[in-house]
Amino acid sequence: MSQKIRQDINIGKNIRALRIRSGYTQEQTVARLQLAGIHTMSRSIYSQIEAGTYNIRVSELAALKTILKADSYDAFFADLSESQE
């Protein structure tokens, strides 16, 4: 069973910013995730990730780090505070 990260602080905004910086649409990002072995990913689920309403799996976050060419996992958590709940 895959572990999920409960988003009590929304990292979706940072994921969206990384995607846009990479020049990908949501559909292109989903296609790359599927090619990386995240076969359950859909455009709807990915949209929920960016909205912060989906508890992202660790495997999905790891794939996004590679696909979006994030220097480190810190990029997903930059400029966040617990007040964004």
MOVEN-V448986 format. One record per pair of residues at least 12 apart in sequence whose ideal C-beta (glycine too) atoms are under 7 Angstrom apart, sorted by the first residue. I is the first residue (numbers start at 1). J is the second residue. D is the distance in whole Angstrom. If there is no record, write none. Layout:
BEGIN
I	J	D
I	J	D
END
This chain:
BEGIN
2	57	5
2	59	6
3	57	7
3	58	5
4	55	4
4	56	7
4	57	5
5	55	6
5	56	5
5	58	6
5	61	7
6	55	5
7	52	5
7	55	6
7	56	7
8	85	6
9	80	5
9	82	6
9	84	6
9	85	6
10	52	3
10	84	6
11	76	5
11	77	6
11	80	7
12	49	6
12	50	4
12	51	6
12	52	4
14	75	7
14	76	5
14	78	6
15	49	6
15	50	6
15	64	6
15	76	6
16	50	4
18	68	4
18	70	6
18	75	6
19	68	6
22	68	5
22	69	6
26	43	6
26	46	5
26	47	6
27	43	6
29	46	6
29	67	7
30	42	7
30	43	5
30	46	5
32	67	5
33	60	7
33	63	5
33	67	7
36	63	4
36	67	7
38	59	7
38	60	6
38	63	5
41	60	7
61	76	7
END
